[in-house]
């Protein structure tokens, strides 16, 4: 039997979609060590100029007119508005997915972002037997932009999302509640005492982790300003992502802070930093949340990107694993409470332990294996 060929199509609009793609790739390599597996960034200019333009427009709106992005998100969330925009995006990117399929000739196409999912659905409708088509929804809610009729397998974070997709007319037998895929490192236990020694941290002071996602957003400086008001001793770990300007500003703040502040850019140390932290302050990106749940780490969620991140935050707050600070002026009050209420943090850890789905990538791999075997049997 010929070796399997997998094409994983993502979009580097933030880091979460790409990280989910990498987690799926990691799992598939364990199952099919000799398989051809390729991750492609659909938002690269040389892959899909239309998607690259949409990415640039998205980043511009986030930085300069976030309210406009929120209006667009709400408009496309409705069926009428969403379907019209979906059709436009799918039509404008159809040639791009066709080029990828012809180049890589995949048995399976897996999408971790709605833009390539729309293009792949367009292709699948016209060539239904060309490839098995799977979509991994990398949020904790379903937006209309994720919903396409030609997906063979959907993977979602929670049961309510399966219900939403079924209500949209998608067959329930093709929808799997797996959680959001994260790298295997987050499924492994970490020796917290050894981590403290390696990072030269004191066990006698709280450790607060601040992360701004891959783009270095998320109100990091505002959180640092509030933490500066805390009279006790705090150890603060800041991950600035790819935002070098933010990293330099945090390093300048660290030189005059009453607390010990350390900074990282885009780091491979996230699992260790989460193991050391008392709680995490971050914007509510779904991948960061999923990693924190796997690490059983309490969350303070604030400064969301309009749209899905606000929904992520509200859901996590309802589940008791996070505090959502929807009003910036209340951030300081929340941080003061958590730094002086260890029992509350312990309760949040227990809620995270009950909610986490660290083996999502493994579950996705298992479903795809079964689907491929079923497809082979049908073709035989």
Secondary structure, DSSP 8 states (H G I E B T S, - for coil): ----EEEEEE--SSSHHHHHHHHHHHHHHHH-TTSEEEEEETTSTTT-HHHHHHHHHHHHHHHH-HHHHHHHHHHHHSHHHHHHHHHHHHHHHHHHHHHHHHHH--SEEEESSHHHHHHHHHHHHHSTTS-EEEEE--SSS--GGG--TT-SEEEESSHHHHHHHHHTT--GGGEEE------GGGGS---HHHHHHHTT--TTSEEEEEE-TTTT-S-HHHHHHHHTT--S-EEEEEE-TT-HHHHHHHHHHHHH-SSEEEEESS-S-HHHHHHH-SEEEE---HHHHHHHHHTT--EEEES--TTHHHHHHHHHHHHTSEEEE-SGGGHHHHHHHHHT-HHHHHHHHHHHHHH--TTHHHHHHHHHHHHHHHHHHHH-
